[in-house]
Amino acid sequence: MRLLFAGTPEPAVPALRALLESPRHEVVAVLTRPDAPAGRGRSVQRSPVGALADEAGVRVLTPRRPSEPEFLATLTELAPDCAPVVAYGALVPRAALDVPVHGWVNLHFSLLPAWRGAAPVQAAIRHGDDVTGATTFRLEEGLDTGPTYGVVTETVGAEDTAGALLGRLAVSGARLLVATLDGIADGTVTAVPQLTEGVSLAPKVLVADARVAWDAPAVAVDRLVRSVTPEPGAWTHFRDQRLGLGPVRPVRTGGIALAPGALHVEKRRVLVGTATVPVELGEVRPTGKKAMPAPDWARGVRIAEEEVLT
C-alpha cells in the first residue's frame, strides 16, 4: 500500500523504520510537527521522525495544522491508501481522515479503551498497572475511540520508568502496526468496536503534575517518579530551589521512621520520609547542575538536622 506516515517523537521512529523496510508498503511521505527548538542550545531541529525521513529520502510535510488547505490539497494529490499514525501530536480533521481509502490507523500505547489520551504509559505506571500494551485502531474524530484491529501486551516491571517501558512498546508496537497494515492490504483483518466498559483517560502530564507529594505513601511516590522519568521529570523543593529527582527506592527494612519530607543522610544513602516507609533517593539534579548521586549531593550541600524536602 501507498502510505502517508504521521508521527513526531522518538517512540514513533521504530514504526517508521519498520514500514520503510517493509517490502509490501511504500511510504510516499511523512507528516510530522514543524521543526522546533530542542536540546540545551535550543537550536531549531527536525523531529526524530522527520530526521529519519530525510535520511531515507522521503518527502516531509510539516504544516502547523493538518487542517490547512495546502496540506489537504497535498494529501489528496498523494492519494495514500492508508495513513499510519504514531504519536503525531495534533488532531486530524475529518477532511483529512476521509482521504485514504483505508483511513488513518493509529498505534496507541495502551490496551484500549484503557488510558485514552496523550500519556498512556505514564498513567499505567502511576496507577500501578501490572500489564499494559499497544493497540492499533482506526482513527476517528473522538479521543482514541475508533474500532480496534489488534493488540500486543507488555508486563510493567517493578522498576520500569516511562522511558524504558515506552521504548519496549515502541518496538513491539512497530511490529503490530506492520502486521495490521499487512492484514488490511490482504483483507484479513477488520476493525472491531471498542468496549464501552473499562474506559480511562490519560491526559498530558504537565511539569506541575511531576512534583512529589511527600505526604503520599512510599509506593505512590515511587510510581509517580518512575512515571515522569525522563519527561517531564520529577521534582521537589530544597532550600526554596527546585531539585530534580531520578527514580527512588522504598526502604523495606531498617526500622527508620521519618516525617514526610524529612531527610536522613547516611554514608552511602539519603532517605526521605513519606506517609509510610522512607524512600532512598537515587540521582538528583540541583538547579543549573548535572545529575549526581544523592550521597554526593548531600555531602556538597551539608544537610542540617531537621531539613526537609517540600
C-alpha positions in Angstrom: 0.0 0.0 0.0 0.9 3.6 -0.5 1.3 5.2 2.9 1.5 8.6 4.5 3.2 8.1 7.9 2.3 10.6 10.6 4.5 10.8 13.7 6.8 13.1 15.6 8.8 11.9 18.7 11.4 9.2 19.1 8.9 6.4 20.1 7.4 6.7 16.6 10.8 6.1 14.9 10.8 2.2 15.2 7.4 2.1 13.4 8.5 4.4 10.6 11.7 2.4 10.2 9.8 -0.9 10.1 7.5 0.5 7.4 10.4 1.8 5.3 11.9 -1.7 5.5 8.7 -3.5 4.6 8.6 -4.9 1.0 4.8 -4.7 0.9 4.4 -1.0 1.5 5.7 2.3 0.2 6.0 5.4 2.4 5.3 8.2 0.0 5.5 11.0 2.5 5.9 11.7 6.2 3.7 14.1 8.2 5.4 15.5 11.3 5.2 18.5 13.6 7.2 21.6 12.5 10.8 22.0 13.3 11.2 23.4 16.9 13.9 24.4 19.4 15.4 21.4 21.2 18.4 20.5 23.3 20.5 22.6 25.7 21.3 25.1 22.9 17.6 25.4 22.0 18.6 25.3 18.3 15.8 24.6 15.8 15.8 20.9 14.9 13.8 18.4 12.8 11.7 16.0 14.8 13.1 12.5 15.2 10.6 11.1 12.7 11.4 13.9 10.2 15.1 13.3 10.6 14.7 9.6 9.7 12.5 10.5 6.7 15.2 13.0 5.5 17.8 10.2 5.8 15.6 7.9 3.8 14.9 10.5 1.1 11.2 10.6 1.9 9.2 13.8 1.4 8.4 15.5 4.7 5.3 17.6 5.4 5.3 20.0 8.4 2.0 22.0 8.4 1.3 23.9 11.5 -2.1 22.2 11.5 -3.3 19.3 9.3 -6.5 21.3 8.6 -4.5 23.8 6.4 -5.9 23.9 2.8 -2.4 23.5 1.4 -1.8 20.2 3.3 -5.2 18.9 2.4 -4.5 19.5 -1.2 -1.2 17.8 -1.0 -2.8 14.8 0.8 -5.3 14.5 -2.0 -2.6 14.7 -4.6 -0.5 11.9 -2.8 -3.6 9.7 -2.7 -2.3 7.3 0.0 -4.1 4.0 0.5 -3.7 4.4 4.3 -2.1 6.7 6.8 -0.5 5.0 9.8 -0.1 7.3 12.9 2.2 7.1 15.9 2.2 10.0 18.3 1.8 12.7 15.7 0.8 15.3 18.2 -2.1 17.1 16.5 -5.8 16.4 15.8 -6.5 15.1 12.3 -9.7 16.8 10.8 -12.5 14.9 9.1 -11.4 16.4 5.8 -8.1 14.6 6.1 -9.5 11.4 7.7 -11.7 10.8 4.6 -8.9 10.9 2.0 -7.1 7.5 2.4 -9.2 4.5 1.2 -8.3 2.6 4.4 -8.4 5.6 6.7 -5.8 6.5 9.3 -4.5 3.6 11.5 -3.3 4.8 14.9 -0.8 2.9 17.1 -1.6 3.8 20.7 0.5 2.7 23.6 -2.2 1.2 25.8 -4.8 -1.6 25.9 -7.8 0.4 24.7 -10.2 1.5 26.0 -7.9 1.9 29.0 -5.8 5.1 29.1 -7.1 7.0 26.1 -5.2 10.3 25.7 -1.7 11.7 25.4 0.1 9.9 28.3 -1.0 6.3 28.5 2.4 4.8 29.5 2.8 7.4 32.3 -0.7 6.7 33.5 -0.2 2.9 33.5 2.9 3.2 35.8 1.5 5.8 38.1 -1.6 3.7 38.7 0.3 0.5 39.3 -0.9 -1.5 36.3 0.8 -4.9 36.1 0.2 -5.2 32.3 -0.2 -2.7 29.6 0.4 -2.9 25.8 -0.3 -1.3 22.4 -3.3 -1.2 20.2 -3.9 -0.4 16.5 -7.2 1.3 15.7 -8.9 3.3 13.0 -8.6 6.9 13.8 -11.8 9.0 14.1 -12.7 12.4 15.5 -13.2 11.2 19.1 -10.3 10.8 21.5 -8.9 7.3 20.8 -12.4 6.0 20.4 -12.1 4.2 17.0 -12.6 0.5 16.3 -9.5 -1.7 17.0 -7.5 -4.0 14.8 -5.0 -5.7 17.1 -3.1 -5.6 20.4 0.2 -6.6 22.0 0.7 -6.8 25.7 3.7 -5.9 27.9 4.4 -6.6 31.5 5.1 -3.5 33.6 8.3 -4.1 35.7 8.6 -3.0 39.3 11.4 -0.7 38.3 10.2 0.4 34.9 10.4 4.1 34.1 8.1 5.6 31.5 11.0 5.9 29.1 12.0 2.2 29.5 8.5 0.9 29.1 7.7 3.2 26.1 10.9 2.0 24.5 9.8 -1.6 24.6 6.3 -0.8 23.4 7.7 1.3 20.5 9.4 -1.8 19.2 6.6 -4.4 19.8 4.1 -1.8 18.6 6.0 -1.3 15.4 5.7 -5.0 14.6 2.0 -4.8 15.4 1.5 -1.8 13.1 3.2 -3.5 10.2 1.1 -6.7 10.8 -2.1 -4.6 10.9 -1.3 -2.9 7.6 -0.4 -6.2 6.0 -3.8 -7.6 7.2 -5.7 -4.5 5.9 -4.0 -4.9 2.5 -4.9 -8.6 2.4 -8.4 -8.1 3.6 -7.8 -10.5 6.5 -8.3 -8.0 9.4 -11.3 -5.9 10.3 -11.8 -3.3 12.9 -13.9 -4.2 16.0 -15.7 -1.6 18.1 -14.1 -0.8 21.4 -15.6 -2.0 24.6 -17.8 0.6 26.4 -16.6 -0.6 29.8 -13.1 0.0 31.3 -12.7 3.4 29.7 -10.0 5.6 31.5 -8.3 8.8 30.4 -4.6 9.7 30.4 -4.2 13.5 29.8 -0.8 15.1 29.1 1.4 15.2 32.1 2.5 18.8 33.0 5.5 19.9 35.0 3.3 20.7 37.9 2.0 17.1 37.9 5.5 15.8 38.4 6.0 17.5 41.8 6.4 14.9 44.6 4.0 15.0 47.5 5.9 13.6 50.4 2.8 13.0 52.4 1.8 10.3 50.0 2.6 6.6 50.6 6.1 5.5 49.5 4.6 3.2 46.8 2.8 6.2 45.3 6.0 8.4 45.4 7.9 5.6 43.7 5.3 5.2 40.9 5.0 8.9 40.4 8.7 9.4 39.9 9.1 6.5 37.6 6.1 7.6 35.6 7.6 11.0 34.8 11.1 9.7 34.1 12.6 11.0 31.8 9.9 13.6 30.9 8.9 15.9 32.4 11.0 14.7 35.3 10.0 14.5 39.0 11.0 17.4 41.3 10.7 18.8 44.7 12.0 21.9 46.6 15.1 22.0 48.8 16.0 25.4 50.4 13.4 27.1 48.2 15.1 25.8 45.0 13.9 23.1 42.6 15.6 19.8 42.9 15.1 17.2 40.1 14.7 13.6 41.2 15.5 10.3 39.5 13.8 7.0 40.4 13.7 6.3 44.2 13.5 3.1 46.1 11.1 2.4 49.0 13.1 1.2 52.1 11.5 -2.1 53.3 13.8 -2.8 56.3 15.8 -0.9 58.8 13.1 0.5 61.1 13.8 4.2 60.3 10.8 6.4 60.9 10.8 9.8 59.2 8.2 12.5 58.9 7.0 13.3 55.3 9.8 15.1 53.5 12.3 14.8 56.3 15.9 14.0 55.2 18.2 11.4 56.8 21.7 11.3 55.5 24.0 8.2 55.8 27.4 7.5 54.3 26.1 5.7 51.2 22.4 6.7 51.0 20.0 9.6 51.5 16.5 8.8 52.8 13.3 10.9 52.7 10.2 10.3 54.8 6.8 9.6 53.2 3.4 8.8 54.7 4.6 5.2 55.1 8.2 3.9 54.9 11.1 6.2 53.7 12.4 6.2 50.2 16.0 6.2 49.2 17.0 8.9 46.7 18.8 7.8 43.5 20.1 10.6 41.3 19.2 14.2 42.0 19.6 17.3 39.8 20.2 20.6 41.5 19.1 23.7 39.6 21.7 24.6 37.0 23.8 21.5 37.6 24.2 18.0 36.2 22.5 15.0 37.8 24.6 13.3 40.5 24.2 10.5 43.1 22.2 11.7 46.1 25.0 11.0 48.6 27.4 13.2 46.6 24.8 16.0 46.6 24.1 15.6 50.3 27.8 15.9 51.1 28.1 19.0 49.0 25.2 20.9 50.5 25.8 19.8 54.0 22.3 19.0 55.1 21.5 20.1 58.6 19.3 18.3 61.1 15.6 18.8 60.5 15.9 20.0 56.9 13.2 18.8 54.6 12.1 18.4 51.0 8.9 20.2 50.2 
